């Protein structure tokens, strides 16, 4: 096994999907009051009226949404009938993540008091370059030892691990493979699903980042050089 190495983050995206126990079609109607409540809750994050969208020109009701673009944080908030989503294209400080989750759910809950969250799915997508110019192929070769023969040359190899539920987590998975955006770079995707009954809303992102840091350490990525605020 290699010694622990750092990774320079070149591109990182994060998404949080909070699945409701039951869908609420009424939530997306004007009568629910969600439009006004969501906007008011997003004002402290720099949102304005022009940032609010009603996305209802769809054939499938599951695709309908009320969304709000937060330019200051390059973040899109969407509320659907069966979940709310927060999608970060650049990741703000964790304090912002924590406050945003709570404020979005408060707007949802005030608009339909019967809504409860069933689970939280956090997905992290990261492209980076390993320190000291180490190619991702060399790093991945620790875990992928042989390619199938007779199928022609390979352009790279990677792996995916699935993990069962443990404590607050219902399940998780980890993918590592060569980056398709940055030659010689590494792509990492981590997916973590939390049971909403086992974790307070304001602690979800702390638990997610703790898990991703621990996973990085276990796979040889040095703590302190994985910058989730990039």
C-alpha positions in Angstrom: 0.0 0.0 0.0 1.1 3.6 -0.7 1.9 6.0 2.1 -0.9 8.5 2.6 -1.0 11.2 0.0 -2.9 14.4 -0.5 -5.3 15.4 -3.3 -5.7 18.8 -4.9 -9.4 19.3 -5.5 -10.0 20.6 -9.1 -13.8 20.3 -9.2 -16.3 19.3 -6.6 -20.1 19.1 -6.5 -22.4 18.2 -3.6 -26.1 17.4 -3.5 -28.5 16.8 -0.6 -31.9 15.1 -1.3 -34.3 14.9 1.6 -37.0 12.3 0.9 -40.4 12.9 2.4 -42.3 10.0 4.0 -45.3 10.8 1.8 -45.5 13.0 -1.3 -47.5 16.2 -1.1 -48.9 17.5 -4.4 -50.6 20.4 -2.6 -47.1 21.6 -1.6 -46.4 22.9 -5.1 -49.7 24.8 -5.5 -50.0 28.5 -4.8 -52.5 27.8 -2.0 -49.9 26.1 0.1 -48.0 29.4 0.5 -44.6 27.8 -0.3 -43.6 30.4 -2.9 -43.7 33.2 -0.4 -42.3 31.2 2.5 -39.4 29.8 0.5 -38.4 33.2 -0.8 -38.5 34.7 2.6 -36.3 31.9 4.0 -33.8 32.4 1.2 -33.5 36.2 1.5 -30.7 35.9 4.0 -28.8 33.8 1.5 -29.0 36.6 -1.1 -32.0 35.4 -3.1 -34.5 37.8 -4.7 -37.8 37.5 -6.4 -36.2 37.0 -9.8 -34.4 33.9 -8.4 -37.6 32.0 -7.7 -39.0 29.7 -10.3 -42.1 27.6 -10.6 -41.2 24.5 -12.7 -44.6 23.0 -13.6 -44.5 22.7 -17.4 -43.8 19.0 -17.2 -45.7 15.8 -18.1 -44.7 14.0 -14.9 -45.9 15.5 -11.7 -42.8 14.1 -10.0 -40.7 16.5 -12.1 -42.6 19.6 -11.1 -40.8 21.9 -8.6 -40.5 25.3 -7.0 -36.8 26.3 -7.2 -34.6 29.2 -5.9 -31.2 30.0 -7.3 -28.7 31.3 -4.8 -26.1 33.2 -6.9 -23.9 34.1 -4.0 -23.3 30.4 -3.2 -23.8 29.0 -6.8 -26.5 26.7 -5.2 -29.9 25.6 -6.5 -32.7 24.7 -4.1 -35.6 22.7 -5.4 -38.7 21.6 -3.6 -40.6 18.7 -5.2 -43.7 16.9 -4.2 -41.7 14.0 -2.7 -38.5 15.7 -1.6 -36.4 18.8 -1.4 -33.0 19.1 -3.1 -30.0 21.3 -2.5 -27.4 21.2 -5.3 -24.0 22.9 -4.8 -21.7 23.6 -7.8 -19.3 25.2 -5.4 -19.4 24.2 -1.8 -19.9 27.0 0.8 -18.8 26.8 4.4 -20.5 24.1 6.4 -22.3 26.7 8.5 -24.1 27.8 5.4 -25.0 24.2 4.5 -26.4 23.6 7.9 -28.5 26.7 8.0 -29.7 26.2 4.5 -31.1 22.7 5.2 -33.0 24.0 8.2 -34.4 27.0 6.4 -35.6 25.0 3.4 -37.4 22.5 5.6 -39.0 25.2 7.7 -40.5 26.7 4.6 -41.8 23.2 3.5 -43.1 22.3 7.0 -44.9 25.6 7.4 -46.6 25.1 4.0 -47.6 21.5 4.7 -47.4 20.6 8.5 -47.9 16.9 7.7 -44.7 16.5 5.9 -41.9 14.4 7.6 -38.5 13.6 6.2 -37.8 9.9 5.7 -34.2 9.9 4.7 -31.3 12.1 3.6 -29.1 11.2 0.6 -25.8 13.1 0.3 -23.8 12.7 -2.9 -20.3 14.1 -3.3 -18.6 14.2 -6.7 -14.9 15.2 -6.7 -12.2 15.4 -9.3 -8.6 16.0 -8.2 -4.9 15.5 -8.8 -2.9 13.4 -6.4 0.2 15.0 -4.8 3.7 14.5 -6.2 2.2 13.9 -9.6 1.1 10.3 -8.8 -1.2 9.1 -11.6 -4.6 7.9 -10.6 -3.9 4.6 -12.3 -1.0 3.9 -9.9 -3.2 4.8 -6.9 -6.1 2.6 -8.1 -3.8 -0.4 -8.9 -3.8 -1.0 -5.1 -7.4 -2.1 -5.3 -7.8 -3.3 -9.0 -5.2 -6.0 -9.6 -6.0 -7.5 -13.0 -8.1 -6.6 -16.1 -10.0 -9.3 -18.1 -8.1 -10.7 -21.0 -9.3 -11.1 -24.6 -11.4 -7.9 -24.7 -8.8 -5.5 -25.9 -6.7 -2.9 -24.1 -8.3 -1.0 -21.2 -8.4 2.8 -20.9 -8.4 2.6 -17.1 -9.9 0.8 -14.2 -11.7 1.7 -11.0 -13.9 0.2 -8.3 -17.1 0.6 -6.4 -17.8 -0.5 -2.9 -21.2 -0.8 -1.3 -21.6 -0.7 2.5 -24.7 -1.7 4.5 -26.3 0.3 7.1 -24.4 1.2 10.2 -25.5 3.4 13.2 -27.2 6.5 11.6 -26.4 5.4 8.0 -28.9 3.3 6.1 -26.3 2.6 3.3 -23.4 4.1 1.5 -21.2 3.6 -1.5 -17.9 4.8 -2.8 -16.6 5.0 -6.4 -13.0 5.7 -7.4 -11.8 5.8 -11.0 -9.7 7.9 -13.4 -11.2 11.4 -14.0 -12.7 11.9 -17.4 -12.2 15.7 -17.0 -8.6 15.8 -15.9 -6.0 13.5 -17.5 -4.1 11.5 -14.8 -6.6 12.8 -12.2 -8.9 10.9 -9.8 -12.7 10.9 -9.7 -14.3 10.1 -6.4 -18.0 9.7 -5.8 -19.4 9.1 -2.3 -23.1 8.5 -1.6 -24.4 8.3 1.9 -28.0 7.7 3.0 -29.1 8.7 6.6 -32.2 7.6 8.4 -33.9 10.9 9.3 -35.2 9.5 12.5 -31.7 8.8 13.7 -30.1 12.2 13.1 -31.2 15.8 13.7 -31.6 17.9 10.6 -28.9 20.4 11.6 -26.4 17.5 12.1 -26.8 15.8 8.7 -23.9 17.6 6.9 -21.5 17.2 9.8 -22.2 13.4 9.7 -21.8 13.3 6.0 -18.4 15.2 6.0 -17.2 13.1 8.9 -17.9 9.9 6.9 -16.2 11.2 3.7 -13.1 12.3 5.7 -12.9 8.9 7.3 -13.4 7.2 3.9 -10.6 9.3 2.5 -8.2 8.3 5.3 -9.0 4.6 4.9 -8.2 4.8 1.2 -4.9 6.6 1.8 -6.0 10.2 1.1 -4.3 12.4 3.8 -6.6 14.3 6.2 -6.2 18.0 5.9 -5.5 18.0 2.2 -9.0 17.2 1.1 -10.6 20.6 0.9 -14.4 20.3 0.8 -14.7 24.0 0.7 -13.0 24.3 -2.7 
